[in-house]
Amino acid sequence: MQIILSLYDYVIILWWRLRKINLGKNVIVSGRANFANGIHNGYNGKVTIGDYCEITKGCILKAYGGSIKLATNVFVGEYTVIYGHGGVSIGENTLIAMHTCIVSSNHTIPNKMTIIRSQPDILLPVKIGNDVWIGAGAKILGGTTVGNGAIIGAGSVVSKDIPPYAIAVGIPAKVIGYRND
């Protein structure tokens, strides 16, 4: 059985590499994950997955003309969505729990004379540091930085920067303490 699973994993990795997704060594990707470099307004997107990362089932990573970069040893939990239109970088040894949403762009407030879908996007990068833990169902919005070693509570909405080693929870996420040394 292990040989069959290994062959299946190999085929999945080969499939994504043929589609120009940059995958590091010893990456584990569930067969139901979905990646897309994507082209948006003429710009090519790029998804880069570092060594020893694990992308679980149902995850969606789409660059939409921007970029998504996962450093070494990042775990992305089931059904997480990462949109990299404005750029997303995730540091080493980071744990992202299931059903998390990371979005690096937003829409402008529409002029009532222009349909909403035609309004321009605002590109807002997201930077997540090393050794970060993002709890299940959290939302990380564009234009934010989550510092090294931070913990984001389950269901929290990060709309402002979170300092290194902070523990932040709530809607919007607020710092309630810091990790012990």
Secondary structure by P-SEA (a helix, b strand, c coil): caaaaaaaaaaaaaaaaaacccccccccccccbbbbbcccccbbbbbbbccbbbbccbbbbbccccbbbbccbbbbccbbbbbcccbbbbbcbbbbccbbbbbcccccccccccccccbbbbbbbbbbbcbbbbccbbbbbccbbbccbbbbcccccccccccccbbbbcccbbbcccccc
